[in-house]
Amino acid sequence: MDILIGILRILNYIFGTAVILIGLGVYFLSGAVVPLLLALGLAAVGPIEDLLTRYLRIPGADPEQTKELINQGTSLTLVLFLFLAIFLSF
């Protein structure tokens, strides 16, 4: 099971990085906003969430509550970016 989890983690890093880089590249080359929004949403629930979970400490707060706060905040950020991407694609 550990090997499968490791393989999935590596694939997530590879494809997540590809989506973010391609989304940013398409935006800077063509000005298309939807790929940028997708890249930003994925960055929020990927590397930004990881950094916040690793380094953010709220004095007096339970670490599990802090982790859940970060999770909910980054999930909402992703949903908002997806909403904007759908809205702007009309």
Residue, then its C-alpha position, 0 to 999 in steps of 0.5 A: m500500500d505504501i508503494l501505491i501511495g508513493i506512486l500516486r503522490i509522485l504523479n500528483y506532483i508531476f501533473g499538478t506542476a504541469v497544470i500550473l506551469i502550462g496554465l501560467g504559460v498559456y496566460f502569459l503567451s495568449g492572455a487567456v484568463v481561464p487557464l490562469l484561474l485553473a493554475l491558481g486554484l490548483a496552486a492554492v490546494g497544492p503547494i500553498e496549502d502544504l506551506l500553510t499547513r507546515y508553517l502556520r501556527i496560531p497561538g492558542a489554537d489546536p493544531e488540528q483546528t488550524k489544519e482544518l481551517i487551512n484546508q477549508g480556506t484553500s478548498l474555498t479558494l479552489v472553488l471560487f477560482l473554478f466558479l470564475a473560470i466557468f463564469l468567464s468561459f461563456 
